[in-house]
Amino acid sequence: MSAVSFPALPGLAVIGGGPAGLMAAQTARSLGVDVDLFEAKGSAGRKFLIAGKGGLNLTHGEPRPDFDRRYGARAEAIGRWLDRFDADALREWARGFGVETYVGSSGRVFPLDRKAAPLLRGWVRRLREDGVRFHVQHRWTGWAADGALRFDTPDGELRVRAGASVLALGGGSWPELGSDGAWVAPLRERGIDIAELEPSNCGFDIGWSEHFASRHAGAPLKPVVAHWRDAEGERALQGECVVTAGGIEGSLIYALSAMLRDAIAAHGDTVLHLDLAPGRDLDRLQRDFAQPRRGRSVGEHLRRQTGLDGAKAALVFETLGKHGLDDAAAVARTIKRLPLRLRGARPIAEAISSAGGVRLEAMDAQLRLQGLPDAVYCAGEMLDWEAPTGGYLLTACFASGLIAGEAAARRLLAAAPDP
């Protein structure tokens, strides 16, 4: 297709219509800068909408500095972002659109109606009213030789020169919604240091027997307690997870996914132990299971005497085999510390989010890429950080968008000629 001409933009080009990009656009426009927002899909915020279908988890009520620690190795850097825009600021921002929020029993923060669509619609409408120009079905493909931004559009290639730009292109998960990591190649061509994209908040492969998988895929395991060992010693966390056709996933597994993924990368696989009966101690389980079966099958006796449901009981079968159930002590030990050998993370396209991306060391404190002749800023999930689900992901995306949008706008204002 032939290139389509486009006049140079006097202001800011924001590329990506997710929360980070929309916040960058809002912040820059509030400072009086002209903003054009380019989105590859037909509308903005698609991942935001889909993620909120089961209830929009906007942020989390955990106080700082515990909140900051959820970002692991990047806690200090992201803590500086949160100094500018934290969970309380995000809730106040939502209130500005008439969306009140509440803190659930788990500490997660939701809109009262739990819906994402009203908030997103109100946000986009206000941005349009404030003068942000939206260009949908414009997929960014990199830079031309003269530094112009290049876009694939339904009418051919578009080249745009802007005073500054903010890239908010998402990570590598959910490619059908636009977060496909296609931006990695053009940034690397410019010499930007990028950590490999990896799945985060993801499930893991185990390799069940066909018998177990065919009967229990999709079954919840709750409550259970995960046990693992790290540099701080023996650790434990209670939660819920779900059996999949090939392994395991769910909120408890997502919370541990970074640690599990890194352990597999280092050792080829890793073992996570589950306590299937948190309410019963080892001795009680052994005594109860050692009682006479009185004509019951082994499986029925296991369920009746230990209180395990179908999927949990089947996991014990899967681990010990039928003959292993003859040893009451072994059964009790397995229930309290069932070993799951995790062979690998599920593909990044299935993950809730991704790790890796533009290294923070490749940017200054205002999230401007260093070493480029133009003023290019980055925000959101395309940066090299990760966090568990629970609202932490969204909060950092909003905060980084605000910082990048403000810095880009102030740079443009400083360079503008006096009226």
Secondary structure by P-SEA (a helix, b strand, c coil): ccbbbbccccbbbbccccaaaaaaaaaaaaabbbbbbbbcccccaaaaaaaacccccccccccccccccccccaaaaaaaaaaaccaaaaaaaaaaacbbbbbccccbbbcccccaaaaaaaaaaaaaaabbbbbccbbbccccccccbbbbccccbbbbbccbbbbcccccccccccccccaaaaaaaacccccccccccccccccccaaaaacccccccccbbbbbcccccbbbbbbbbbbcccccccaaaaaaaaaaaaaaaaccbbbbbbcccccccaaaaaaaaacccccccaaaaaaaaccccaaaaaaaaaaccccccccaaaaaaaaabbbbbcccccccccccccccccccccccccccccccccccccccccccccccccaaaaaaaaaaaaaaaaaaaaaaaaacccc
